[in-house]
Amino acid sequence: MTKNESEARCLVPVVGLPGSGKSFFASRFAEALGAVYLSSDVMRMKCW
């Protein structure tokens, strides 16, 4: 088992009203944790 396979993985959804700072919070939170930040806005733009 590699190091990555032995580490726990977690998805943290961030929800809230429009303009409430979800993307700002989520990007800073991911940075503080050394995690990957996935923006649903960016993902939707790539799909369509």
C-alpha positions in Angstrom: 0.0 0.0 0.0 1.4 3.4 -0.9 1.3 6.4 1.3 -1.6 8.0 -0.6 -3.6 4.8 -0.4 -3.2 4.6 3.4 -4.3 8.2 4.0 -7.9 8.9 4.8 -9.7 10.9 2.1 -12.6 13.3 2.8 -14.9 15.4 0.8 -16.0 18.7 2.4 -19.0 20.2 0.6 -19.4 24.0 1.3 -23.0 25.3 0.9 -24.6 28.7 1.4 -26.5 31.5 -0.2 -25.2 33.2 -3.4 -22.5 35.7 -2.6 -21.9 34.4 0.9 -18.2 33.6 0.3 -18.3 29.9 -0.2 -15.6 29.8 -2.9 -13.4 32.2 -0.9 -13.8 30.1 2.3 -13.4 26.8 0.5 -10.2 27.8 -1.3 -8.6 29.2 1.8 -9.7 26.1 3.9 -8.2 23.7 1.3 -5.0 25.7 1.2 -4.7 25.6 5.0 -5.2 21.8 5.0 -2.9 21.2 2.1 -5.9 19.7 0.3 -7.2 19.9 -3.3 -9.8 22.6 -4.0 -12.4 21.7 -6.6 -14.6 24.5 -7.8 -18.0 23.4 -9.2 -18.1 26.6 -11.3 -14.9 25.6 -13.0 -16.0 22.0 -13.4 -19.3 23.1 -15.0 -17.5 25.4 -17.5 -15.2 22.5 -18.6 -18.2 20.2 -19.1 -20.2 22.6 -21.3 
